[in-house]
Structure formats: structure tokens, C-alpha cells
Amino acid sequence: MAEKKDLMRRKTVSQNSASVKKPESIDEYIDTQPDERQSYLRAVRDMIRKALPEAEERISWGMPTFWNKHNIIHFARFQKHIGLYPGTEALVVFAERLKDYKTSKGSIQFLYSKPLPLELIGEIAKWCAETGNHP
């Protein structure tokens, strides 16, 4: 009986996932987010774009991604924060400057209730591209 319930649950999750149209561009990703979060996402995107003018924008792992021969950095919207995904090495290198933010396994959480550290985000993105350290 438990196996049947698990199979039904997985089928439902699969069907629900299939019916949700995944964004094909960062613009589309941002446009589908709540209005009150779009300006935060645009600010992060603009800063990373400024730091990585040669990088291609794409969606990878369902998140806005900057790419140049490999994924350089990702970001995503969550209910209470924006997640930035520069990889674990970036967290070590920028540890002192990230002490006021929640970090885990290569990710950083920037709460909407605090100003975005855009310059720091740009520096992290540039560091990831220059060193080849990536998520």
C-alpha cells in the first residue's frame, strides 16, 4: 500500500511539474516573479551583467545563470530572500564580507529586508569568472 501511495505522489508531482512552463530567458524568469521582487532581481542581474559583460545569459537548473564555457554564477528568487550561487570556494574567499549573511553549500541568502550588497555581488561574480571557480 505504501508503495502505491508513493507512486501516486510521484506521478502527481511529475504531472504538476510538467504543466508549469519553465522560463526560457532571464527576462521571462523575472517577469513571472511577484511585482514587489522584480526590482531586486533586476538589480542583481544588472550588477552581474556589468561585472561579466562577456558572459551569456541563460536559464540553468531553473535559475538565471551567467555562462561562459561553464556556469559562472546563478541567482534565484525565494519568498524571503534572493539566493546567489557562486560555489563553495567563493564563500571561503569572501567569508569576512559575508559574515552578515546566511550561507551554505555554495549559496548566499540576501534578505529583502536589508539593502542588497550590489558591489559585493559584482565582485563575487567577477572573481568566479576570473578564477574559474563556479557552482
DSSP file (Angstrom, degrees, kcal/mol; ACC not computed):
  #  RESIDUE AA STRUCTURE BP1 BP2  ACC     N-H-->O    O-->H-N    N-H-->O    O-->H-N    TCO  KAPPA ALPHA  PHI   PSI    X-CA   Y-CA   Z-CA
    1    1 A M     >        0   0    0      0, 0.0     4,-2.1     0, 0.0     5,-0.2   0.000 360.0 360.0 360.0 -42.9    0.0    0.0    0.0
    2    2 A A  H  >  +     0   0    0      1,-0.2     4,-2.3     2,-0.2     5,-0.2   0.882 360.0  53.2 -62.3 -38.1    2.8    2.4    0.9
    3    3 A E  H  > S+     0   0    0      1,-0.2     4,-2.4     2,-0.2    -1,-0.2   0.902 108.0  50.3 -63.4 -40.3    4.5    1.7   -2.5
    4    4 A K  H  > S+     0   0    0      2,-0.2     4,-2.4     1,-0.2    -2,-0.2   0.907 110.5  49.1 -64.4 -42.3    1.2    2.6   -4.3
    5    5 A K  H  X S+     0   0    0     -4,-2.1     4,-2.5     2,-0.2    -1,-0.2   0.909 111.7  49.4 -62.9 -41.9    0.9    5.9   -2.4
    6    6 A D  H  X S+     0   0    0     -4,-2.3     4,-2.5     2,-0.2    -2,-0.2   0.910 110.8  49.8 -64.8 -41.7    4.5    6.8   -3.2
    7    7 A L  H  X S+     0   0    0     -4,-2.4     4,-2.1     1,-0.2    -1,-0.2   0.911 111.8  48.1 -62.7 -42.6    3.9    6.0   -6.9
    8    8 A M  H  X S+     0   0    0     -4,-2.4     4,-2.2     2,-0.2    -2,-0.2   0.893 111.5  50.6 -65.0 -39.8    0.8    8.2   -7.0
    9    9 A R  H  X S+     0   0    0     -4,-2.5     4,-2.5     2,-0.2    -2,-0.2   0.929 111.2  47.6 -64.0 -45.2    2.6   11.0   -5.2
   10   10 A R  H  X S+     0   0    0     -4,-2.5     4,-2.5     1,-0.2    -2,-0.2   0.886 111.3  51.2 -63.8 -38.7    5.5   10.9   -7.6
   11   11 A K  H  X S+     0   0    0     -4,-2.1     4,-2.5     2,-0.2    -1,-0.2   0.909 111.0  48.1 -64.3 -42.5    3.1   10.8  -10.6
   12   12 A T  H  X S+     0   0    0     -4,-2.2     4,-2.7     2,-0.2     5,-0.2   0.925 112.6  48.1 -64.4 -45.7    1.2   13.9   -9.3
   13   13 A V  H  X S+     0   0    0     -4,-2.5     4,-2.5     1,-0.2    -2,-0.2   0.924 112.8  49.5 -60.6 -44.3    4.4   15.8   -8.7
   14   14 A S  H  X S+     0   0    0     -4,-2.5     4,-2.2     1,-0.2    -2,-0.2   0.914 112.0  47.3 -62.0 -44.4    5.6   14.9  -12.2
   15   15 A Q  H  X S+     0   0    0     -4,-2.5     4,-1.4     1,-0.2    -1,-0.2   0.906 112.8  49.0 -64.9 -41.6    2.4   16.0  -13.8
   16   16 A N  H  X S+     0   0    0     -4,-2.7     4,-0.7     1,-0.2    -2,-0.2   0.904 112.0  48.8 -65.1 -40.3    2.3   19.3  -11.8
   17   17 A S  H >< S+     0   0    0     -4,-2.5     3,-0.8     1,-0.2    -1,-0.2   0.889 109.0  53.2 -65.3 -39.3    5.9   20.0  -12.8
   18   18 A A  H 3< S+     0   0    0     -4,-2.2    -1,-0.2     1,-0.2    -2,-0.2   0.806 104.8  55.1 -68.0 -28.9    5.3   19.3  -16.5
   19   19 A S  H 3< S+     0   0    0     -4,-1.4     2,-0.6    -5,-0.1    -1,-0.2   0.645  88.6  87.7 -82.1 -13.2    2.3   21.7  -16.6
   20   20 A V  S << S-     0   0    0     -3,-0.8     2,-0.4    -4,-0.7    -4,-0.0  -0.769  81.0-130.4 -88.4 121.3    4.4   24.6  -15.4
   21   21 A K        -     0   0    0     -2,-0.6    -2,-0.1     1,-0.0    -3,-0.1  -0.573  20.5-138.4 -73.3 123.8    6.1   26.4  -18.2
   22   22 A K        -     0   0    0     -2,-0.4    -1,-0.0    -4,-0.1     7,-0.0  -0.605  24.9-104.4 -82.5 141.4    9.7   27.0  -17.4
   23   23 A P        -     0   0    0      0, 0.0    39,-0.1     0, 0.0    -1,-0.1  -0.343  22.5-160.0 -65.7 146.4   11.2   30.3  -18.3
   24   24 A E  S    S+     0   0    0      1,-0.1    35,-0.3    34,-0.1     2,-0.3   0.520  72.5  25.7-103.1  -9.0   13.5   30.4  -21.4
   25   25 A S  S  > S-     0   0    0     33,-0.1     4,-2.3     1,-0.1     5,-0.1  -0.948  80.3-109.9-146.8 165.6   15.3   33.6  -20.6
   26   26 A I  H  > S+     0   0    0     -2,-0.3     4,-2.7     2,-0.2     5,-0.2   0.887 119.1  56.0 -66.2 -37.4   16.3   35.7  -17.6
   27   27 A D  H  > S+     0   0    0      1,-0.2     4,-2.7     2,-0.2    -1,-0.2   0.945 109.2  45.9 -57.3 -47.6   13.8   38.4  -18.7
   28   28 A E  H  > S+     0   0    0      2,-0.2     4,-1.3     1,-0.2    -2,-0.2   0.897 111.0  53.2 -63.6 -40.5   11.0   35.8  -18.7
   29   29 A Y  H >< S+     0   0    0     -4,-2.3     3,-0.5     1,-0.2     4,-0.3   0.950 113.1  42.9 -58.0 -50.4   12.1   34.5  -15.3
   30   30 A I  H >< S+     0   0    0     -4,-2.7     3,-1.7     1,-0.2    -2,-0.2   0.909 110.0  56.5 -64.4 -43.0   12.0   38.0  -13.8
   31   31 A D  H 3< S+     0   0    0     -4,-2.7    -1,-0.2     1,-0.3    -2,-0.2   0.751 104.3  53.9 -62.9 -23.9    8.7   38.8  -15.5
   32   32 A T  T << S+     0   0    0     -4,-1.3    -1,-0.3    -3,-0.5    -2,-0.2   0.472  92.7  92.8 -89.5  -1.0    7.0   35.8  -13.9
   33   33 A Q  S <  S-     0   0    0     -3,-1.7     5,-0.1    -4,-0.3    -3,-0.0  -0.475  94.6 -77.4 -88.0 161.5    8.0   36.8  -10.4
   34   34 A P    >>  -     0   0    0      0, 0.0     3,-2.2     0, 0.0     4,-1.0  -0.294  43.3-118.9 -57.2 141.8    5.9   38.9   -8.0
   35   35 A D  H >> S+     0   0    0      1,-0.3     3,-0.7     2,-0.2     4,-0.6   0.853 111.7  58.4 -51.4 -41.1    6.0   42.6   -8.9
   36   36 A E  H 34 S+     0   0    0      1,-0.2    -1,-0.3     2,-0.1     4,-0.2   0.598 110.1  44.1 -70.9  -9.1    7.5   43.6   -5.5
   37   37 A R  H <> S+     0   0    0     -3,-2.2     4,-1.9     2,-0.1     3,-0.4   0.575  90.3  83.4-106.6 -14.5   10.5   41.3   -6.1
   38   38 A Q  H <X S+     0   0    0     -4,-1.0     4,-2.6    -3,-0.7     5,-0.2   0.866  86.7  55.0 -62.2 -37.9   11.3   42.1   -9.7
   39   39 A S  H  X S+     0   0    0     -4,-0.6     4,-2.1     1,-0.2    -1,-0.2   0.871 107.6  50.7 -65.6 -34.8   13.3   45.2   -8.9
   40   40 A Y  H  > S+     0   0    0     -3,-0.4     4,-2.2     2,-0.2    -1,-0.2   0.933 112.0  47.0 -64.9 -45.7   15.6   43.2   -6.6
   41   41 A L  H  X S+     0   0    0     -4,-1.9     4,-2.6     1,-0.2    -2,-0.2   0.900 112.0  49.9 -64.6 -41.0   16.1   40.6   -9.3
   42   42 A R  H  X S+     0   0    0     -4,-2.6     4,-3.0     2,-0.2    -1,-0.2   0.891 109.2  52.5 -64.5 -38.4   16.8   43.2  -12.0
   43   43 A A  H  X S+     0   0    0     -4,-2.1     4,-2.0     2,-0.2    -2,-0.2   0.919 111.8  45.3 -64.3 -43.1   19.4   44.9   -9.7
   44   44 A V  H  X S+     0   0    0     -4,-2.2     4,-2.5     2,-0.2     5,-0.2   0.939 114.9  48.2 -64.7 -46.5   21.2   41.7   -9.2
   45   45 A R  H  X S+     0   0    0     -4,-2.6     4,-2.9     1,-0.2     5,-0.2   0.930 110.9  50.4 -59.7 -46.6   21.1   40.8  -12.8
   46   46 A D  H  X S+     0   0    0     -4,-3.0     4,-2.1     1,-0.2    -1,-0.2   0.885 111.3  48.6 -61.4 -39.5   22.3   44.3  -13.9
   47   47 A M  H  X S+     0   0    0     -4,-2.0     4,-2.2     2,-0.2    -1,-0.2   0.920 113.8  45.4 -68.0 -42.8   25.3   44.2  -11.4
   48   48 A I  H  X S+     0   0    0     -4,-2.5     4,-2.3     2,-0.2    -2,-0.2   0.908 112.2  52.3 -66.9 -39.6   26.3   40.7  -12.6
   49   49 A R  H  < S+     0   0    0     -4,-2.9    -1,-0.2    -5,-0.2    -2,-0.2   0.900 110.2  48.9 -60.8 -40.8   25.9   41.8  -16.2
   50   50 A K  H  < S+     0   0    0     -4,-2.1    -1,-0.2    -5,-0.2    -2,-0.2   0.896 114.4  45.0 -65.4 -40.5   28.1   44.8  -15.5
   51   51 A A  H  < S+     0   0    0     -4,-2.2    -2,-0.2     1,-0.2    -1,-0.2   0.799 124.5  33.8 -73.0 -29.3   30.8   42.6  -13.8
   52   52 A L    ><  +     0   0    0     -4,-2.3     3,-1.5    -5,-0.2    -1,-0.2  -0.533  65.3 160.1-126.9  64.9   30.6   39.9  -16.6
   53   53 A P  T 3  S+     0   0    0      0, 0.0    -1,-0.1     0, 0.0    -2,-0.1   0.743  77.4  51.8 -63.3 -22.5   30.0   41.7  -19.9
   54   54 A E  T 3  S+     0   0    0     -3,-0.1     2,-0.1     2,-0.1    -5,-0.1   0.592  88.9 104.2 -87.7 -11.4   31.3   38.8  -22.0
   55   55 A A    <   -     0   0    0     -3,-1.5     2,-0.3    -6,-0.2    13,-0.2  -0.384  69.1-126.8 -76.2 149.2   29.1   36.2  -20.3
   56   56 A E  E     -A   67   0A   0     11,-3.4    11,-2.8    -2,-0.1     2,-0.4  -0.720  19.4-131.5 -90.3 142.0   26.0   34.8  -21.9
   57   57 A E  E     +A   66   0A   0     -2,-0.3     2,-0.3     9,-0.2     9,-0.2  -0.798  42.3 142.2 -94.3 136.7   22.7   34.9  -20.0
   58   58 A R  E     -A   65   0A   0      7,-2.4     7,-2.9    -2,-0.4     2,-0.5  -0.958  51.0-101.0-157.7 173.7   20.7   31.7  -19.8
   59   59 A I  E     +A   64   0A   0    -35,-0.3     2,-0.4    -2,-0.3    15,-0.0  -0.934  41.9 169.0-104.3 125.3   18.5   29.6  -17.6
   60   60 A S  E >   +A   63   0A   0      3,-2.4     3,-1.8    -2,-0.5    -2,-0.1  -0.999  69.0   1.8-138.2 135.4   20.3   26.6  -16.0
   61   61 A W  T 3  S-     0   0    0     -2,-0.4    -1,-0.1     1,-0.3    13,-0.0   0.787 130.3 -63.6  57.4  27.7   18.9   24.5  -13.2
   62   62 A G  T 3  S+     0   0    0      1,-0.2    -1,-0.3   -39,-0.1    -3,-0.0   0.583 117.1 104.1  76.8  10.3   15.7   26.6  -13.4
   63   63 A M  E <  S-A   60   0A   0     -3,-1.8    -3,-2.4    13,-0.1    -1,-0.2  -0.892  83.8 -93.3-124.7 151.6   17.7   29.7  -12.4
   64   64 A P  E     -A   59   0A   0      0, 0.0    11,-1.8     0, 0.0     2,-0.4  -0.452  54.6-174.8 -57.8 131.7   19.1   32.8  -14.1
   65   65 A T  E     -AB  58  74A   0     -7,-2.9    -7,-2.4     9,-0.2     2,-0.5  -0.979  28.0-144.0-137.5 143.0   22.7   31.9  -14.9
   66   66 A F  E     -AB  57  73A   0      7,-2.4     6,-3.2    -2,-0.4     7,-1.2  -0.948  31.6-173.5-106.8 131.5   25.7   33.7  -16.4
   67   67 A W  E     +AB  56  71A   0    -11,-2.8   -11,-3.4    -2,-0.5     4,-0.2  -0.950  28.8 162.7-133.7 140.3   27.7   31.4  -18.6
   68   68 A N  S    S-     0   0    0      2,-2.3   -13,-0.1    -2,-0.4    -2,-0.0  -0.605  92.3 -35.5-155.6  92.0   31.0   31.4  -20.4
   69   69 A K  S    S+     0   0    0     -2,-0.1     2,-0.3     3,-0.0    -2,-0.0   0.211 141.5  19.5  72.0 -13.4   32.1   27.9  -21.3
   70   70 A H  S    S-     0   0    0     -4,-0.0    -2,-2.3     0, 0.0     2,-0.2  -0.948 105.6 -72.5-166.0 164.5   30.6   26.8  -18.0
   71   71 A N  E     -B   67   0A   0     -2,-0.3    -4,-0.2    -4,-0.2     3,-0.1  -0.504  44.0-178.8 -64.8 130.1   28.1   28.1  -15.5
   72   72 A I  E     -     0   0A   0     -6,-3.2     2,-0.3     1,-0.4    -5,-0.2   0.860  61.0 -16.5 -96.2 -49.4   29.8   31.1  -13.7
   73   73 A I  E     -B   66   0A   0     -7,-1.2    -7,-2.4    61,-0.1    -1,-0.4  -0.985  56.0-157.9-159.9 146.3   27.1   32.1  -11.2
   74   74 A H  E     -BC  65  85A   0     11,-1.3    11,-2.9    -2,-0.3     2,-0.3  -0.842   6.3-172.6-121.4 160.0   23.3   31.6  -10.6
   75   75 A F  E     + C   0  84A   0    -11,-1.8     2,-0.3    -2,-0.3     9,-0.2  -0.977   5.7 179.5-146.7 160.0   20.7   33.6   -8.7
   76   76 A A  E     - C   0  83A   0      7,-2.0     7,-2.7    -2,-0.3     2,-0.4  -0.994  27.0-112.0-158.4 155.7   17.1   32.9   -7.8
   77   77 A R  E     + C   0  82A   0     -2,-0.3     2,-0.3     5,-0.2     5,-0.2  -0.761  32.2 175.2 -94.1 136.4   14.1   34.4   -6.0
   78   78 A F        -     0   0    0      3,-2.4    -2,-0.0    -2,-0.4     0, 0.0  -0.801  47.0 -93.1-127.3 174.1   12.7   32.9   -2.9
   79   79 A Q  S    S+     0   0    0     -2,-0.3     3,-0.1     1,-0.2    -1,-0.0   0.889 119.7  14.5 -58.9 -43.7   10.0   34.1   -0.6
   80   80 A K  S    S+     0   0    0      1,-0.1    32,-1.7    31,-0.0    33,-0.4   0.456 129.0  18.8-113.3  -2.7   12.2   36.0    1.9
   81   81 A H  E     - D   0 111A   0     30,-0.2    -3,-2.4    31,-0.1     2,-0.5  -0.971  66.6-111.2-156.5 167.7   15.5   36.3    0.0
   82   82 A I  E     -CD  77 110A   0     28,-2.3    28,-2.6    -2,-0.3     2,-0.5  -0.942  34.7-142.9-102.6 131.6   17.4   36.2   -3.2
   83   83 A G  E     -CD  76 109A   0     -7,-2.7    -7,-2.0    -2,-0.5     2,-0.4  -0.819  11.4-163.6 -95.8 134.4   19.8   33.3   -3.4
   84   84 A L  E     -CD  75 108A   0     24,-2.5    24,-2.3    -2,-0.5    -9,-0.2  -0.966   1.8-161.9-116.0 134.6   23.2   33.7   -5.1
   85   85 A Y  E     +C   74   0A   0    -11,-2.9   -11,-1.3    -2,-0.4    22,-0.2  -0.759  31.5 145.3-123.3  83.9   25.1   30.6   -6.1
   86   86 A P        -     0   0    0      0, 0.0     4,-0.2     0, 0.0    21,-0.1   0.527  62.2-105.3 -94.5  -6.3   28.8   31.3   -6.7
   87   87 A G     >  -     0   0    0     19,-1.8     4,-1.0    48,-0.1     3,-0.3  -0.195  37.5 -72.6  98.1 165.0   30.1   27.9   -5.4
   88   88 A T  H  > S+     0   0    0      1,-0.2     4,-1.3    46,-0.2     3,-0.3   0.837 123.1  59.5 -68.6 -35.9   31.8   26.9   -2.2
   89   89 A E  H  > S+     0   0    0      1,-0.2     4,-2.4     2,-0.2     3,-0.2   0.880 101.0  56.2 -63.4 -36.9   35.3   28.5   -2.9
   90   90 A A  H  > S+     0   0    0     -3,-0.3     4,-2.6    -4,-0.2    -1,-0.2   0.875 102.7  56.0 -61.7 -36.4   33.7   31.9   -3.2
   91   91 A L  H  < S+     0   0    0     -4,-1.0    -1,-0.2    -3,-0.3    -2,-0.2   0.860 109.2  46.8 -64.9 -34.0   32.3   31.6    0.3
   92   92 A V  H >< S+     0   0    0     -4,-1.3     3,-1.1    -3,-0.2     4,-0.3   0.946 114.4  45.5 -70.1 -49.4   35.8   30.9    1.6
   93   93 A V  H 3< S+     0   0    0     -4,-2.4     3,-0.3     1,-0.2    -2,-0.2   0.877 123.3  35.0 -63.3 -39.7   37.4   33.8   -0.2
   94   94 A F  T 3X S+     0   0    0     -4,-2.6     4,-1.3    -5,-0.2     3,-0.5   0.176  82.1 120.7-100.8  16.7   34.7   36.3    0.7
   95   95 A A  T X4 S+     0   0    0     -3,-1.1     3,-0.6     1,-0.2     4,-0.4   0.862  72.3  50.9 -51.8 -46.0   33.9   34.9    4.2
   96   96 A E  G >4 S+     0   0    0     -3,-0.3     3,-0.8    -4,-0.3    -1,-0.2   0.901 113.5  44.7 -62.6 -40.8   34.7   38.0    6.1
   97   97 A R  G 34 S+     0   0    0     -3,-0.5     3,-0.3     1,-0.2    -1,-0.2   0.618 113.5  51.9 -79.5 -12.1   32.5   40.2    3.9
   98   98 A L  G X< S+     0   0    0     -4,-1.3     3,-2.3    -3,-0.6    -1,-0.2   0.334  74.1 106.1-102.7   5.7   29.7   37.6    4.0
   99   99 A K  T <  S+     0   0    0     -3,-0.8    -1,-0.2    -4,-0.4    -2,-0.1   0.733  77.4  55.2 -62.1 -21.8   29.6   37.2    7.8
  100  100 A D  T 3  S+     0   0    0     -3,-0.3     2,-0.3    -4,-0.1    -1,-0.3   0.381 102.6  70.6 -89.7   4.4   26.3   39.2    8.0
  101  101 A Y  S <  S-     0   0    0     -3,-2.3     2,-0.4     9,-0.1     9,-0.1  -0.889  87.3-109.3-122.7 150.6   24.5   36.8    5.5
  102  102 A K  E     +E  109   0A   0      7,-0.6     7,-2.6    -2,-0.3     2,-0.3  -0.642  43.2 178.9 -76.6 130.8   23.3   33.3    5.8
  103  103 A T  E     +E  108   0A   0     -2,-0.4     2,-0.3     5,-0.2     5,-0.2  -0.942  10.4 163.4-130.9 153.7   25.5   31.0    3.7
  104  104 A S  E >   -E  107   0A   0      3,-1.9     3,-1.6    -2,-0.3    -2,-0.0  -0.846  62.5 -14.2-168.9 136.1   25.5   27.2    3.0
  105  105 A K  T 3  S-     0   0    0      1,-0.3   -17,-0.1    -2,-0.3     3,-0.1   0.813 130.6 -36.9  40.6  52.5   27.0   24.8    0.5
  106  106 A G  T 3  S+     0   0    0      1,-0.3   -19,-1.8   -19,-0.2     2,-0.3   0.625 117.1 106.7  82.9  13.6   28.0   27.4   -2.1
  107  107 A S  E <   - E   0 104A   0     -3,-1.6    -3,-1.9   -22,-0.2     2,-0.4  -0.907  48.5-159.2-127.7 156.0   25.0   29.7   -1.7
  108  108 A I  E     -DE  84 103A   0    -24,-2.3   -24,-2.5    -2,-0.3     2,-0.5  -0.990  11.3-145.5-130.7 138.1   24.3   33.1   -0.1
  109  109 A Q  E     -DE  83 102A   0     -7,-2.6     2,-0.6    -2,-0.4    -7,-0.6  -0.926   8.8-168.2-108.5 124.1   21.0   34.5    1.0
  110  110 A F  E     -D   82   0A   0    -28,-2.6   -28,-2.3    -2,-0.5     6,-0.1  -0.935  20.7-139.1-110.3 109.5   20.3   38.2    0.7
  111  111 A L  E >   -D   81   0A   0     -2,-0.6     3,-1.3   -30,-0.2   -30,-0.2  -0.352   9.1-134.2 -68.7 144.7   17.1   39.1    2.6
  112  112 A Y  T 3  S+     0   0    0    -32,-1.7    -1,-0.1     1,-0.2   -31,-0.1   0.738 103.5  68.4 -67.7 -22.1   14.7   41.6    1.1
  113  113 A S  T 3  S+     0   0    0    -33,-0.4    -1,-0.2     2,-0.1   -32,-0.1   0.529  99.3  56.1 -77.4  -4.9   14.5   43.3    4.4
  114  114 A K  S <  S-     0   0    0     -3,-1.3    -4,-0.0     1,-0.0     2,-0.0  -0.909  99.1 -91.7-124.3 153.4   18.1   44.5    4.0
  115  115 A P        -     0   0    0      0, 0.0    -4,-0.1     0, 0.0    -2,-0.1  -0.344  46.4-110.0 -60.7 142.1   19.8   46.5    1.2
  116  116 A L        -     0   0    0      1,-0.1     2,-1.9    -4,-0.1     3,-0.2  -0.574  18.6-133.8 -72.5 132.6   21.4   44.4   -1.5
  117  117 A P     >  +     0   0    0      0, 0.0     4,-2.4     0, 0.0     3,-0.2  -0.519  37.8 168.7 -84.1  72.3   25.2   44.5   -1.4
  118  118 A L  H  >  +     0   0    0     -2,-1.9     4,-2.5     1,-0.2     5,-0.2   0.862  69.9  52.8 -59.5 -41.2   25.4   45.0   -5.2
  119  119 A E  H  > S+     0   0    0     -3,-0.2     4,-2.3     1,-0.2    -1,-0.2   0.922 110.9  48.4 -61.1 -42.6   29.1   45.9   -5.3
  120  120 A L  H  > S+     0   0    0     -3,-0.2     4,-2.6     2,-0.2    -2,-0.2   0.907 109.5  52.7 -63.3 -42.4   29.9   42.7   -3.4
  121  121 A I  H  X S+     0   0    0     -4,-2.4     4,-2.4     1,-0.2    -2,-0.2   0.917 110.2  48.6 -59.5 -43.6   27.7   40.7   -5.7
  122  122 A G  H  X S+     0   0    0     -4,-2.5     4,-2.5     2,-0.2    -2,-0.2   0.900 111.1  49.8 -62.9 -41.5   29.6   42.1   -8.7
  123  123 A E  H  X S+     0   0    0     -4,-2.3     4,-2.6     2,-0.2    -2,-0.2   0.902 110.8  49.4 -64.8 -41.2   32.9   41.4   -7.1
  124  124 A I  H  X S+     0   0    0     -4,-2.6     4,-2.6     2,-0.2    -2,-0.2   0.931 111.7  48.9 -63.7 -45.1   31.9   37.8   -6.4
  125  125 A A  H  X S+     0   0    0     -4,-2.4     4,-2.1     1,-0.2    -2,-0.2   0.928 112.8  47.2 -60.3 -45.6   30.7   37.3   -9.9
  126  126 A K  H  X S+     0   0    0     -4,-2.5     4,-2.7     1,-0.2     5,-0.2   0.911 111.1  51.6 -63.5 -42.5   33.9   38.7  -11.4
  127  127 A W  H  X S+     0   0    0     -4,-2.6     4,-2.5     1,-0.2     6,-0.4   0.923 108.5  51.8 -59.4 -45.1   36.0   36.6   -9.0
  128  128 A C  H  X S+     0   0    0     -4,-2.6     4,-1.4     1,-0.2     5,-0.4   0.916 113.3  44.4 -58.9 -44.1   34.1   33.4  -10.2
  129  129 A A  H  < S+     0   0    0     -4,-2.1    -2,-0.2     1,-0.2    -1,-0.2   0.911 115.6  46.5 -67.9 -42.8   34.8   34.2  -13.8
  130  130 A E  H  < S+     0   0    0     -4,-2.7    -2,-0.2     1,-0.2    -1,-0.2   0.844 119.4  38.2 -70.6 -34.8   38.4   35.1  -13.4
  131  131 A T  H  < S-     0   0    0     -4,-2.5    -1,-0.2    -5,-0.2    -2,-0.2   0.637 101.0-124.9 -93.8 -14.9   39.4   32.2  -11.2
  132  132 A G     <  +     0   0    0     -4,-1.4     2,-0.5     1,-0.3    -3,-0.1   0.517  63.6 140.0  79.8   3.8   37.3   29.5  -13.0
  133  133 A N        +     0   0    0     -6,-0.4    -1,-0.3    -5,-0.4    -2,-0.2  -0.704  26.6 160.1 -79.4 127.7   35.6   28.6   -9.7
  134  134 A H              0   0    0     -2,-0.5   -46,-0.2    -3,-0.1   -62,-0.1  -0.950 360.0 360.0-147.9 164.4   32.0   28.0  -10.4
  135  135 A P              0   0    0      0, 0.0   -48,-0.1     0, 0.0   -63,-0.1   0.503 360.0 360.0 -66.6 360.0   28.9   26.3   -9.0
